[in-house]
Amino acid sequence: MKKLIFFSLMVLVASACHHDCVEPDPGPRVCGVANPAENLPWLKTIIDDFKKDTTTLASLHYVQQSTYHGNTVFIIGTCIPWCELSCFSIMDCEGKDLGFPLGLDLDGPATVIWKAENSSCTFGS
């Protein structure tokens, strides 16, 4: 009888925890993932290609995240520090290239989510 009561109590505790336990918050999600640089396959491929770059441009690649017209966008770029220019394209969450919209006006700040380890780029605050 004691074993039956103990077993019943254990089942009750286990099932109560199953319904009441809260999973830890994985943090803010962007495009449905916690870490877009690692978890969006198309973006990870771009970053992996940048990491493999052995040209003189290798230290000039970067990826920023921002919003444009209320949607998350990624700025895939190569800076040219000696003339304060940057060549880039804007991509959405699905990896669709939005090009470089004339008069680009982001909704919020652009945050660097990846840059070359030995980056020569500087980014404003």
N, C-alpha and C positions, 0 to 999 in steps of 0.2 A: 504494500500500500504506500509506504514511504517513497519507493522508487517511482510509482505512478504519479504521486503528488509532485515530486522533484522534476520528473520529465515534463509534466503539464506546466509547471512553473517556468521551466526553461523555454518551452515552446512559446508561452505567453510573452516572456521577456524578449525573445528573439523576434517575434512578429511585431511587437510594439515598437521596437527599434527600427524595424524595416519601414514602418510607416512614418515614424516621427524623426528619424535621423536625417539630418540635412547634409547633403554633399557639399564639400567646400566649393566656394565660388571660384571658378577658373579665372576670374578677372574680366576686364572689359573685352568684349568681342567685336571684331572688325570683320565685316564680310562673312559673318558666321563662324569665325575662328578666333582663338585667343592670341595667336601669333602669326600674322599674315606672311611674314618673311619666311617662315618655316612650313606653314600649313596650307598656303594657297599654291598648288602645284605649279601653275604658270609663273608665279612670282619667284618661287624657289628656283626654278629653272633659269630665270634671268640672272638671279643673284649668283647661282652656281657658275654660270657662264662668265660673269664678271670676275669671280674669284679665280677662274682659270686663265684669265687674260694675262698675257706676258708682254704685251706691247707697252709703249710709253704711256698709253692712256690708262693703264691698270690702276693707278692711284687716284684717278679722277672720276670714277663711277660712284653713283649713290642712288638711293631710293628714299623718297619721302612720302609721307601719307598726309592727306588733308581732305577737305570736302569741297565739292564744286556743285553748285545748284542743289545742295542738300544731300548729295550722295558722296560716299567715300571714294576717293581717287588716290592713285599712286603716281608719283612723279618719278619716272625712270630717267636718270640723267647722267651727263658727263660734264663736269665743270671744266672751265679753262681759266685757271686763276690768274695767269699773267695778263689777261685782257678783260677780266671780270665778266665773262660770259658763261652761259650754261646752255648746252643743247639738251633738250629733253622731250619726252612725250608723256601724255597723260593717259592712264589706263584705269578702267573701272574694275569692280570686284571680280568680274568674269574674265578679265584679261583683254577686253576689247580696247583697242587703241583709239582713243578719242582725238589723237593728233595733238596739235598745239593751237587751241582755240584763240583766235585773234581777240585781243583785249581781255585775256585771261584774268579773272578776278576770283580768287579762291574765297570760300565762305569763312575760312578760319586759317590759323597758322599751319604751316607745313612743318611736320616733325620728321626728322631723319630717323628712319627705321633700319637702315643699313648703309654703310659706306666702307670703302676699301680700308683694310687694316692700316695701311700707311698713307691714308688720304691726304691729298694736298688741298682739298676743298675746305672753304670756310663757309659757315652758314650763319645768317643773321638771326637774332633772337626774336 
